[in-house]
Amino acid sequence: MTAATTTTPIRQRVAVAGASGRMGRMLIEAILNSGDCVLAAALDLPDSPSLGSDPSAFLGKPSGLQIESDVRSALSKADCLIDFTRPEGTMGHLAVAAELGVKVVIGTTGFSDEQKAQIAAYAEKTAVVLSPNMSVGVNVTFKLLEMAAKALQQGGYDIEIVEAHHKHKVDAPSGTALKMGEVIAEAQGTQLADRAVYERYGHTGERKADSIGFATVRGGDIVGDHTVLFAGTGERIEIAHKSSSRAGYANGSLRAVAYLADKKSGQYDMYDVLKLR
């Protein structure tokens, strides 16, 4: 009788963009605590004061790596890149990743329609998970909103989306808030572009019955709060998600890395990762 053999899963080599930022550091900590991933490279801007330093020094756990700005050099050492930077930076990283066959998990928000089309084109060459929010809880919230939007469509419920983030966030409404609006509109057989109201000021007239309103709050160190209000006659329903830490985004990102492990190409989102379709 031969002894049974077990196969040890191959740990994914992960590169992190924006390594010295708040989200970058949270990702690095999650990777170092993961049994499925290993930190392979850390990227930052060419003018970053952190270049040359150990990316995990802030944890007191030296990784033996140095933060670098050479995208090609960093990605050549990785199986997957996690990118929560800015649209222009992400597009540059993705171009190199597609050329090298490196998979990419994108949590960056604020892409233009043209950039989204380019991401889809790159996904023909390598596997990409693109989501406006990597949090498992937020994506479950999307599913709840889909269910609510379908059930409440005929009840005359007004829909408002309120989001709050820290004062350093540069895009508004947040990518998550926009995704919530898209989920609701799609569930009701419509397009968000035809229903969205992003600004109210002065004499606006009565609220249009089929509109989806957005309100944005920016201040302090708010990680991310999102509330969707379905306001009917005599009642209102609120579906909310509040983040107290970026850890949820990091943990969801690592689940996305694992999902891409056996993928060669294609564009996916967190619904695919979490099997919510």
ChimeraX commands (.cxc) that place a marker at each C-alpha (Angstrom):
marker #1 position 0.00,0.00,0.00 radius 0.5
marker #1 position 1.34,3.39,-0.91 radius 0.5
marker #1 position 1.05,6.28,1.46 radius 0.5
marker #1 position -1.51,8.94,0.57 radius 0.5
marker #1 position 0.00,12.14,-0.68 radius 0.5
marker #1 position -1.32,15.62,-0.14 radius 0.5
marker #1 position -0.82,18.58,-2.42 radius 0.5
marker #1 position 0.14,21.86,-0.80 radius 0.5
marker #1 position -1.67,24.78,-2.46 radius 0.5
marker #1 position 0.66,27.14,-4.30 radius 0.5
marker #1 position 0.79,30.49,-2.53 radius 0.5
marker #1 position -0.01,33.38,-4.82 radius 0.5
marker #1 position 2.77,35.94,-5.24 radius 0.5
marker #1 position 1.09,39.33,-4.80 radius 0.5
marker #1 position 2.31,42.82,-5.65 radius 0.5
marker #1 position 0.70,45.84,-4.00 radius 0.5
marker #1 position 0.39,49.25,-5.70 radius 0.5
marker #1 position 0.37,52.37,-3.52 radius 0.5
marker #1 position 2.29,50.42,-0.89 radius 0.5
marker #1 position 2.93,53.32,1.47 radius 0.5
marker #1 position -0.68,54.57,1.49 radius 0.5
marker #1 position -3.34,53.67,4.03 radius 0.5
marker #1 position -4.96,51.02,1.85 radius 0.5
marker #1 position -1.60,49.73,0.66 radius 0.5
marker #1 position -0.46,49.15,4.22 radius 0.5
marker #1 position -3.70,47.39,5.10 radius 0.5
marker #1 position -3.23,45.09,2.11 radius 0.5
marker #1 position 0.37,44.36,3.05 radius 0.5
marker #1 position -0.67,43.44,6.59 radius 0.5
marker #1 position -3.42,41.15,5.28 radius 0.5
marker #1 position -1.02,39.43,2.87 radius 0.5
marker #1 position 1.60,38.85,5.57 radius 0.5
marker #1 position -1.09,37.30,7.79 radius 0.5
marker #1 position -2.44,35.15,4.98 radius 0.5
marker #1 position -1.60,31.50,4.45 radius 0.5
marker #1 position -2.56,31.71,0.78 radius 0.5
marker #1 position -0.50,34.68,-0.40 radius 0.5
marker #1 position 3.03,35.98,-0.18 radius 0.5
marker #1 position 4.12,39.58,-0.65 radius 0.5
marker #1 position 6.24,39.61,-3.81 radius 0.5
marker #1 position 6.62,43.32,-4.56 radius 0.5
marker #1 position 5.54,46.75,-3.36 radius 0.5
marker #1 position 5.01,49.68,-5.74 radius 0.5
marker #1 position 4.75,53.40,-5.20 radius 0.5
marker #1 position 5.18,56.65,-7.11 radius 0.5
marker #1 position 8.67,57.67,-8.31 radius 0.5
marker #1 position 8.63,60.70,-5.97 radius 0.5
marker #1 position 7.45,58.77,-2.91 radius 0.5
marker #1 position 9.69,59.29,0.16 radius 0.5
marker #1 position 9.09,55.61,0.98 radius 0.5
marker #1 position 11.05,54.29,-2.01 radius 0.5
marker #1 position 13.81,51.94,-0.90 radius 0.5
marker #1 position 12.24,51.25,2.49 radius 0.5
marker #1 position 10.85,47.92,3.63 radius 0.5
marker #1 position 7.08,47.88,2.90 radius 0.5
marker #1 position 6.24,46.06,6.13 radius 0.5
marker #1 position 8.57,48.00,8.44 radius 0.5
marker #1 position 5.52,49.76,9.94 radius 0.5
marker #1 position 4.46,46.36,11.34 radius 0.5
marker #1 position 7.83,45.58,12.86 radius 0.5
marker #1 position 7.99,42.56,10.52 radius 0.5
marker #1 position 10.71,43.11,7.90 radius 0.5
marker #1 position 9.79,41.51,4.58 radius 0.5
marker #1 position 13.21,41.72,2.97 radius 0.5
marker #1 position 11.68,43.72,0.11 radius 0.5
marker #1 position 12.00,47.34,-0.88 radius 0.5
marker #1 position 9.29,49.68,-2.12 radius 0.5
marker #1 position 10.05,50.38,-5.78 radius 0.5
marker #1 position 8.66,52.48,-8.63 radius 0.5
marker #1 position 9.64,50.27,-11.59 radius 0.5
marker #1 position 6.30,48.71,-12.58 radius 0.5
marker #1 position 7.77,46.12,-14.94 radius 0.5
marker #1 position 10.35,44.99,-12.40 radius 0.5
marker #1 position 7.74,44.67,-9.65 radius 0.5
marker #1 position 5.18,42.81,-11.74 radius 0.5
marker #1 position 7.73,40.40,-13.16 radius 0.5
marker #1 position 7.97,38.94,-9.64 radius 0.5
marker #1 position 4.20,38.57,-9.09 radius 0.5
marker #1 position 1.26,36.38,-10.06 radius 0.5
marker #1 position -1.27,39.08,-9.19 radius 0.5
marker #1 position -1.35,42.82,-8.56 radius 0.5
marker #1 position -3.76,44.50,-6.13 radius 0.5
marker #1 position -4.36,48.11,-7.10 radius 0.5
marker #1 position -6.26,50.72,-5.06 radius 0.5
marker #1 position -4.62,53.84,-6.49 radius 0.5
marker #1 position -5.91,56.41,-9.01 radius 0.5
marker #1 position -7.41,55.71,-12.45 radius 0.5
marker #1 position -4.41,56.97,-14.41 radius 0.5
marker #1 position -1.97,54.96,-12.32 radius 0.5
marker #1 position -4.10,51.83,-12.44 radius 0.5
marker #1 position -4.36,52.01,-16.24 radius 0.5
marker #1 position -0.57,52.24,-16.55 radius 0.5
marker #1 position -0.08,49.28,-14.20 radius 0.5
marker #1 position -2.74,47.27,-16.04 radius 0.5
marker #1 position -1.07,47.81,-19.41 radius 0.5
marker #1 position 2.15,46.22,-18.13 radius 0.5
marker #1 position 0.28,43.47,-16.27 radius 0.5
marker #1 position -1.63,42.49,-19.43 radius 0.5
marker #1 position 1.63,42.32,-21.36 radius 0.5
marker #1 position 3.26,40.11,-18.72 radius 0.5
marker #1 position 0.17,37.97,-18.05 radius 0.5
marker #1 position -0.07,39.14,-14.43 radius 0.5
marker #1 position -3.59,39.06,-12.98 radius 0.5
marker #1 position -5.04,42.21,-11.45 radius 0.5
marker #1 position -7.49,42.96,-8.64 radius 0.5
marker #1 position -8.71,46.55,-9.04 radius 0.5
marker #1 position -10.34,48.47,-6.19 radius 0.5
marker #1 position -9.66,51.88,-7.75 radius 0.5
marker #1 position -12.75,54.01,-8.47 radius 0.5
marker #1 position -13.50,56.99,-10.70 radius 0.5
marker #1 position -12.83,55.39,-14.10 radius 0.5
marker #1 position -14.24,57.06,-17.21 radius 0.5
marker #1 position -16.31,55.08,-19.70 radius 0.5
marker #1 position -13.30,55.06,-22.03 radius 0.5
marker #1 position -11.07,53.67,-19.30 radius 0.5
marker #1 position -13.63,50.99,-18.45 radius 0.5
marker #1 position -13.65,49.94,-22.10 radius 0.5
marker #1 position -9.85,49.74,-22.06 radius 0.5
marker #1 position -9.94,47.58,-18.92 radius 0.5
marker #1 position -12.29,45.19,-20.73 radius 0.5
marker #1 position -9.80,45.04,-23.61 radius 0.5
marker #1 position -6.90,44.27,-21.24 radius 0.5
marker #1 position -9.03,41.53,-19.66 radius 0.5
marker #1 position -8.80,39.65,-22.96 radius 0.5
marker #1 position -5.10,39.21,-22.22 radius 0.5
marker #1 position -5.13,38.62,-18.45 radius 0.5
marker #1 position -7.66,37.96,-15.68 radius 0.5
marker #1 position -9.10,41.00,-13.90 radius 0.5
marker #1 position -11.43,41.48,-10.95 radius 0.5
marker #1 position -12.85,45.00,-11.08 radius 0.5
marker #1 position -15.15,46.14,-8.30 radius 0.5
marker #1 position -15.97,49.57,-6.84 radius 0.5
marker #1 position -15.86,47.94,-3.43 radius 0.5
marker #1 position -14.00,44.78,-2.43 radius 0.5
marker #1 position -15.76,44.39,0.92 radius 0.5
marker #1 position -17.69,41.14,1.29 radius 0.5
marker #1 position -20.34,42.95,3.33 radius 0.5
marker #1 position -20.82,45.68,0.74 radius 0.5
marker #1 position -21.33,43.15,-2.03 radius 0.5
marker #1 position -23.90,41.30,0.06 radius 0.5
marker #1 position -25.55,44.72,0.50 radius 0.5
marker #1 position -25.67,45.08,-3.31 radius 0.5
marker #1 position -27.58,41.81,-3.44 radius 0.5
marker #1 position -30.04,42.99,-0.78 radius 0.5
marker #1 position -30.59,46.20,-2.73 radius 0.5
marker #1 position -31.33,44.22,-5.86 radius 0.5
marker #1 position -33.99,42.24,-3.99 radius 0.5
marker #1 position -35.50,45.35,-2.40 radius 0.5
marker #1 position -35.56,47.29,-5.68 radius 0.5
marker #1 position -37.54,44.55,-7.40 radius 0.5
marker #1 position -40.01,44.11,-4.53 radius 0.5
marker #1 position -40.62,47.84,-4.03 radius 0.5
marker #1 position -40.76,48.93,-7.66 radius 0.5
marker #1 position -44.55,49.16,-7.76 radius 0.5
marker #1 position -45.02,50.75,-4.33 radius 0.5
marker #1 position -44.22,54.36,-5.10 radius 0.5
marker #1 position -41.01,54.33,-3.07 radius 0.5
marker #1 position -38.57,57.22,-3.56 radius 0.5
marker #1 position -34.92,56.18,-3.61 radius 0.5
marker #1 position -32.07,58.20,-2.11 radius 0.5
marker #1 position -28.44,57.17,-1.67 radius 0.5
marker #1 position -26.31,58.90,0.98 radius 0.5
marker #1 position -22.59,58.25,1.27 radius 0.5
marker #1 position -19.87,59.59,3.57 radius 0.5
marker #1 position -16.09,59.31,3.28 radius 0.5
marker #1 position -12.90,60.88,4.64 radius 0.5
marker #1 position -11.83,64.34,3.56 radius 0.5
marker #1 position -9.05,63.05,1.30 radius 0.5
marker #1 position -11.34,61.18,-1.12 radius 0.5
marker #1 position -11.19,62.86,-4.55 radius 0.5
marker #1 position -14.22,61.44,-6.42 radius 0.5
marker #1 position -17.91,61.90,-5.68 radius 0.5
marker #1 position -20.26,60.19,-5.45 radius 0.5
marker #1 position -18.20,57.21,-4.39 radius 0.5
marker #1 position -17.82,54.27,-6.73 radius 0.5
marker #1 position -19.78,52.19,-4.24 radius 0.5
marker #1 position -22.69,54.66,-4.19 radius 0.5
marker #1 position -22.79,54.70,-7.98 radius 0.5
marker #1 position -22.73,50.91,-8.06 radius 0.5
marker #1 position -25.66,50.87,-5.64 radius 0.5
marker #1 position -27.58,53.12,-8.00 radius 0.5
marker #1 position -26.70,50.92,-10.97 radius 0.5
marker #1 position -27.81,47.77,-9.14 radius 0.5
marker #1 position -31.16,49.36,-8.23 radius 0.5
marker #1 position -31.78,50.75,-11.70 radius 0.5
marker #1 position -30.88,47.49,-13.42 radius 0.5
marker #1 position -33.12,45.50,-11.05 radius 0.5
marker #1 position -35.99,47.75,-12.11 radius 0.5
marker #1 position -35.23,47.41,-15.82 radius 0.5
marker #1 position -33.85,50.95,-16.25 radius 0.5
marker #1 position -30.55,52.80,-16.61 radius 0.5
marker #1 position -29.04,54.89,-13.82 radius 0.5
marker #1 position -28.05,57.59,-16.32 radius 0.5
marker #1 position -31.74,58.20,-17.00 radius 0.5
marker #1 position -32.70,58.51,-13.33 radius 0.5
marker #1 position -29.75,59.89,-11.35 radius 0.5
marker #1 position -29.94,63.28,-9.63 radius 0.5
marker #1 position -26.54,64.34,-8.30 radius 0.5
marker #1 position -27.21,67.95,-7.28 radius 0.5
marker #1 position -30.05,69.90,-5.69 radius 0.5
marker #1 position -29.89,73.63,-5.16 radius 0.5
marker #1 position -32.38,76.45,-5.18 radius 0.5
marker #1 position -35.91,76.06,-6.50 radius 0.5
marker #1 position -35.76,72.48,-7.79 radius 0.5
marker #1 position -39.46,71.78,-8.07 radius 0.5
marker #1 position -41.04,68.58,-6.81 radius 0.5
marker #1 position -39.06,65.38,-6.76 radius 0.5
marker #1 position -39.44,63.25,-9.89 radius 0.5
marker #1 position -41.07,59.98,-8.91 radius 0.5
marker #1 position -38.60,57.75,-10.77 radius 0.5
marker #1 position -35.39,59.56,-9.81 radius 0.5
marker #1 position -32.52,58.13,-7.77 radius 0.5
marker #1 position -30.97,60.88,-5.65 radius 0.5
marker #1 position -27.40,61.05,-4.39 radius 0.5
marker #1 position -25.99,62.97,-1.43 radius 0.5
marker #1 position -22.30,63.17,-0.58 radius 0.5
marker #1 position -20.58,63.87,2.75 radius 0.5
marker #1 position -16.82,64.39,3.10 radius 0.5
marker #1 position -15.05,64.87,6.41 radius 0.5
marker #1 position -12.55,63.65,8.96 radius 0.5
marker #1 position -11.39,60.06,8.73 radius 0.5
marker #1 position -14.67,58.36,7.81 radius 0.5
marker #1 position -13.71,55.08,6.15 radius 0.5
marker #1 position -16.96,54.66,4.25 radius 0.5
marker #1 position -20.68,54.80,5.10 radius 0.5
marker #1 position -23.46,54.07,2.60 radius 0.5
marker #1 position -27.20,54.22,3.22 radius 0.5
marker #1 position -29.96,53.61,0.68 radius 0.5
marker #1 position -33.38,54.97,1.62 radius 0.5
marker #1 position -36.58,53.62,0.11 radius 0.5
marker #1 position -39.15,56.20,1.26 radius 0.5
marker #1 position -42.79,55.28,0.79 radius 0.5
marker #1 position -46.07,56.51,2.14 radius 0.5
marker #1 position -46.27,55.75,5.85 radius 0.5
marker #1 position -42.97,53.88,6.00 radius 0.5
marker #1 position -39.37,53.91,4.92 radius 0.5
marker #1 position -36.78,51.18,4.53 radius 0.5
marker #1 position -33.06,51.80,5.03 radius 0.5
marker #1 position -30.35,49.41,3.88 radius 0.5
marker #1 position -26.95,50.51,5.14 radius 0.5
marker #1 position -23.34,49.42,5.30 radius 0.5
marker #1 position -20.76,51.14,7.49 radius 0.5
marker #1 position -17.03,50.47,7.43 radius 0.5
marker #1 position -15.00,51.08,10.57 radius 0.5
marker #1 position -11.77,49.76,9.06 radius 0.5
marker #1 position -10.21,49.09,5.65 radius 0.5
marker #1 position -9.60,45.50,6.74 radius 0.5
marker #1 position -12.82,44.42,5.02 radius 0.5
marker #1 position -11.55,45.75,1.69 radius 0.5
marker #1 position -8.22,43.97,2.14 radius 0.5
marker #1 position -9.79,40.64,3.07 radius 0.5
marker #1 position -12.15,40.80,0.11 radius 0.5
marker #1 position -9.22,41.58,-2.16 radius 0.5
marker #1 position -7.40,38.44,-1.06 radius 0.5
marker #1 position -10.53,36.41,-1.82 radius 0.5
marker #1 position -10.44,37.95,-5.29 radius 0.5
marker #1 position -6.77,36.95,-5.67 radius 0.5
marker #1 position -7.67,33.37,-4.77 radius 0.5
marker #1 position -10.56,33.41,-7.26 radius 0.5
marker #1 position -8.22,34.43,-10.09 radius 0.5
marker #1 position -5.68,31.72,-9.31 radius 0.5
marker #1 position -6.96,29.38,-12.04 radius 0.5
marker #1 position -8.10,32.08,-14.48 radius 0.5
marker #1 position -6.08,33.01,-17.56 radius 0.5
marker #1 position -8.18,35.92,-18.81 radius 0.5
marker #1 position -11.58,37.55,-18.47 radius 0.5
marker #1 position -13.17,40.36,-16.46 radius 0.5
marker #1 position -14.92,39.47,-13.21 radius 0.5
marker #1 position -16.38,41.26,-10.20 radius 0.5
marker #1 position -17.07,40.44,-6.55 radius 0.5
marker #1 position -20.42,38.86,-7.44 radius 0.5
marker #1 position -18.38,36.26,-9.30 radius 0.5
marker #1 position -15.90,35.90,-6.43 radius 0.5
marker #1 position -18.66,35.47,-3.82 radius 0.5
marker #1 position -21.01,33.42,-6.06 radius 0.5
marker #1 position -23.84,35.92,-5.65 radius 0.5
marker #1 position -25.24,35.70,-9.18 radius 0.5
marker link #1:1,2 radius 0.2
marker link #1:2,3 radius 0.2
marker link #1:3,4 radius 0.2
marker link #1:4,5 radius 0.2
marker link #1:5,6 radius 0.2
marker link #1:6,7 radius 0.2
marker link #1:7,8 radius 0.2
marker link #1:8,9 radius 0.2
marker link #1:9,10 radius 0.2
marker link #1:10,11 radius 0.2
marker link #1:11,12 radius 0.2
marker link #1:12,13 radius 0.2
marker link #1:13,14 radius 0.2
marker link #1:14,15 radius 0.2
marker link #1:15,16 radius 0.2
marker link #1:16,17 radius 0.2
marker link #1:17,18 radius 0.2
marker link #1:18,19 radius 0.2
marker link #1:19,20 radius 0.2
marker link #1:20,21 radius 0.2
marker link #1:21,22 radius 0.2
marker link #1:22,23 radius 0.2
marker link #1:23,24 radius 0.2
marker link #1:24,25 radius 0.2
marker link #1:25,26 radius 0.2
marker link #1:26,27 radius 0.2
marker link #1:27,28 radius 0.2
marker link #1:28,29 radius 0.2
marker link #1:29,30 radius 0.2
marker link #1:30,31 radius 0.2
marker link #1:31,32 radius 0.2
marker link #1:32,33 radius 0.2
marker link #1:33,34 radius 0.2
marker link #1:34,35 radius 0.2
marker link #1:35,36 radius 0.2
marker link #1:36,37 radius 0.2
marker link #1:37,38 radius 0.2
marker link #1:38,39 radius 0.2
marker link #1:39,40 radius 0.2
marker link #1:40,41 radius 0.2
marker link #1:41,42 radius 0.2
marker link #1:42,43 radius 0.2
marker link #1:43,44 radius 0.2
marker link #1:44,45 radius 0.2
marker link #1:45,46 radius 0.2
marker link #1:46,47 radius 0.2
marker link #1:47,48 radius 0.2
marker link #1:48,49 radius 0.2
marker link #1:49,50 radius 0.2
marker link #1:50,51 radius 0.2
marker link #1:51,52 radius 0.2
marker link #1:52,53 radius 0.2
marker link #1:53,54 radius 0.2
marker link #1:54,55 radius 0.2
marker link #1:55,56 radius 0.2
marker link #1:56,57 radius 0.2
marker link #1:57,58 radius 0.2
marker link #1:58,59 radius 0.2
marker link #1:59,60 radius 0.2
marker link #1:60,61 radius 0.2
marker link #1:61,62 radius 0.2
marker link #1:62,63 radius 0.2
marker link #1:63,64 radius 0.2
marker link #1:64,65 radius 0.2
marker link #1:65,66 radius 0.2
marker link #1:66,67 radius 0.2
marker link #1:67,68 radius 0.2
marker link #1:68,69 radius 0.2
marker link #1:69,70 radius 0.2
marker link #1:70,71 radius 0.2
marker link #1:71,72 radius 0.2
marker link #1:72,73 radius 0.2
marker link #1:73,74 radius 0.2
marker link #1:74,75 radius 0.2
marker link #1:75,76 radius 0.2
marker link #1:76,77 radius 0.2
marker link #1:77,78 radius 0.2
marker link #1:78,79 radius 0.2
marker link #1:79,80 radius 0.2
marker link #1:80,81 radius 0.2
marker link #1:81,82 radius 0.2
marker link #1:82,83 radius 0.2
marker link #1:83,84 radius 0.2
marker link #1:84,85 radius 0.2
marker link #1:85,86 radius 0.2
marker link #1:86,87 radius 0.2
marker link #1:87,88 radius 0.2
marker link #1:88,89 radius 0.2
marker link #1:89,90 radius 0.2
marker link #1:90,91 radius 0.2
marker link #1:91,92 radius 0.2
marker link #1:92,93 radius 0.2
marker link #1:93,94 radius 0.2
marker link #1:94,95 radius 0.2
marker link #1:95,96 radius 0.2
marker link #1:96,97 radius 0.2
marker link #1:97,98 radius 0.2
marker link #1:98,99 radius 0.2
marker link #1:99,100 radius 0.2
marker link #1:100,101 radius 0.2
marker link #1:101,102 radius 0.2
marker link #1:102,103 radius 0.2
marker link #1:103,104 radius 0.2
marker link #1:104,105 radius 0.2
marker link #1:105,106 radius 0.2
marker link #1:106,107 radius 0.2
marker link #1:107,108 radius 0.2
marker link #1:108,109 radius 0.2
marker link #1:109,110 radius 0.2
marker link #1:110,111 radius 0.2
marker link #1:111,112 radius 0.2
marker link #1:112,113 radius 0.2
marker link #1:113,114 radius 0.2
marker link #1:114,115 radius 0.2
marker link #1:115,116 radius 0.2
marker link #1:116,117 radius 0.2
marker link #1:117,118 radius 0.2
marker link #1:118,119 radius 0.2
marker link #1:119,120 radius 0.2
marker link #1:120,121 radius 0.2
marker link #1:121,122 radius 0.2
marker link #1:122,123 radius 0.2
marker link #1:123,124 radius 0.2
marker link #1:124,125 radius 0.2
marker link #1:125,126 radius 0.2
marker link #1:126,127 radius 0.2
marker link #1:127,128 radius 0.2
marker link #1:128,129 radius 0.2
marker link #1:129,130 radius 0.2
marker link #1:130,131 radius 0.2
marker link #1:131,132 radius 0.2
marker link #1:132,133 radius 0.2
marker link #1:133,134 radius 0.2
marker link #1:134,135 radius 0.2
marker link #1:135,136 radius 0.2
marker link #1:136,137 radius 0.2
marker link #1:137,138 radius 0.2
marker link #1:138,139 radius 0.2
marker link #1:139,140 radius 0.2
marker link #1:140,141 radius 0.2
marker link #1:141,142 radius 0.2
marker link #1:142,143 radius 0.2
marker link #1:143,144 radius 0.2
marker link #1:144,145 radius 0.2
marker link #1:145,146 radius 0.2
marker link #1:146,147 radius 0.2
marker link #1:147,148 radius 0.2
marker link #1:148,149 radius 0.2
marker link #1:149,150 radius 0.2
marker link #1:150,151 radius 0.2
marker link #1:151,152 radius 0.2
marker link #1:152,153 radius 0.2
marker link #1:153,154 radius 0.2
marker link #1:154,155 radius 0.2
marker link #1:155,156 radius 0.2
marker link #1:156,157 radius 0.2
marker link #1:157,158 radius 0.2
marker link #1:158,159 radius 0.2
marker link #1:159,160 radius 0.2
marker link #1:160,161 radius 0.2
marker link #1:161,162 radius 0.2
marker link #1:162,163 radius 0.2
marker link #1:163,164 radius 0.2
marker link #1:164,165 radius 0.2
marker link #1:165,166 radius 0.2
marker link #1:166,167 radius 0.2
marker link #1:167,168 radius 0.2
marker link #1:168,169 radius 0.2
marker link #1:169,170 radius 0.2
marker link #1:170,171 radius 0.2
marker link #1:171,172 radius 0.2
marker link #1:172,173 radius 0.2
marker link #1:173,174 radius 0.2
marker link #1:174,175 radius 0.2
marker link #1:175,176 radius 0.2
marker link #1:176,177 radius 0.2
marker link #1:177,178 radius 0.2
marker link #1:178,179 radius 0.2
marker link #1:179,180 radius 0.2
marker link #1:180,181 radius 0.2
marker link #1:181,182 radius 0.2
marker link #1:182,183 radius 0.2
marker link #1:183,184 radius 0.2
marker link #1:184,185 radius 0.2
marker link #1:185,186 radius 0.2
marker link #1:186,187 radius 0.2
marker link #1:187,188 radius 0.2
marker link #1:188,189 radius 0.2
marker link #1:189,190 radius 0.2
marker link #1:190,191 radius 0.2
marker link #1:191,192 radius 0.2
marker link #1:192,193 radius 0.2
marker link #1:193,194 radius 0.2
marker link #1:194,195 radius 0.2
marker link #1:195,196 radius 0.2
marker link #1:196,197 radius 0.2
marker link #1:197,198 radius 0.2
marker link #1:198,199 radius 0.2
marker link #1:199,200 radius 0.2
marker link #1:200,201 radius 0.2
marker link #1:201,202 radius 0.2
marker link #1:202,203 radius 0.2
marker link #1:203,204 radius 0.2
marker link #1:204,205 radius 0.2
marker link #1:205,206 radius 0.2
marker link #1:206,207 radius 0.2
marker link #1:207,208 radius 0.2
marker link #1:208,209 radius 0.2
marker link #1:209,210 radius 0.2
marker link #1:210,211 radius 0.2
marker link #1:211,212 radius 0.2
marker link #1:212,213 radius 0.2
marker link #1:213,214 radius 0.2
marker link #1:214,215 radius 0.2
marker link #1:215,216 radius 0.2
marker link #1:216,217 radius 0.2
marker link #1:217,218 radius 0.2
marker link #1:218,219 radius 0.2
marker link #1:219,220 radius 0.2
marker link #1:220,221 radius 0.2
marker link #1:221,222 radius 0.2
marker link #1:222,223 radius 0.2
marker link #1:223,224 radius 0.2
marker link #1:224,225 radius 0.2
marker link #1:225,226 radius 0.2
marker link #1:226,227 radius 0.2
marker link #1:227,228 radius 0.2
marker link #1:228,229 radius 0.2
marker link #1:229,230 radius 0.2
marker link #1:230,231 radius 0.2
marker link #1:231,232 radius 0.2
marker link #1:232,233 radius 0.2
marker link #1:233,234 radius 0.2
marker link #1:234,235 radius 0.2
marker link #1:235,236 radius 0.2
marker link #1:236,237 radius 0.2
marker link #1:237,238 radius 0.2
marker link #1:238,239 radius 0.2
marker link #1:239,240 radius 0.2
marker link #1:240,241 radius 0.2
marker link #1:241,242 radius 0.2
marker link #1:242,243 radius 0.2
marker link #1:243,244 radius 0.2
marker link #1:244,245 radius 0.2
marker link #1:245,246 radius 0.2
marker link #1:246,247 radius 0.2
marker link #1:247,248 radius 0.2
marker link #1:248,249 radius 0.2
marker link #1:249,250 radius 0.2
marker link #1:250,251 radius 0.2
marker link #1:251,252 radius 0.2
marker link #1:252,253 radius 0.2
marker link #1:253,254 radius 0.2
marker link #1:254,255 radius 0.2
marker link #1:255,256 radius 0.2
marker link #1:256,257 radius 0.2
marker link #1:257,258 radius 0.2
marker link #1:258,259 radius 0.2
marker link #1:259,260 radius 0.2
marker link #1:260,261 radius 0.2
marker link #1:261,262 radius 0.2
marker link #1:262,263 radius 0.2
marker link #1:263,264 radius 0.2
marker link #1:264,265 radius 0.2
marker link #1:265,266 radius 0.2
marker link #1:266,267 radius 0.2
marker link #1:267,268 radius 0.2
marker link #1:268,269 radius 0.2
marker link #1:269,270 radius 0.2
marker link #1:270,271 radius 0.2
marker link #1:271,272 radius 0.2
marker link #1:272,273 radius 0.2
marker link #1:273,274 radius 0.2
marker link #1:274,275 radius 0.2
marker link #1:275,276 radius 0.2
marker link #1:276,277 radius 0.2
view
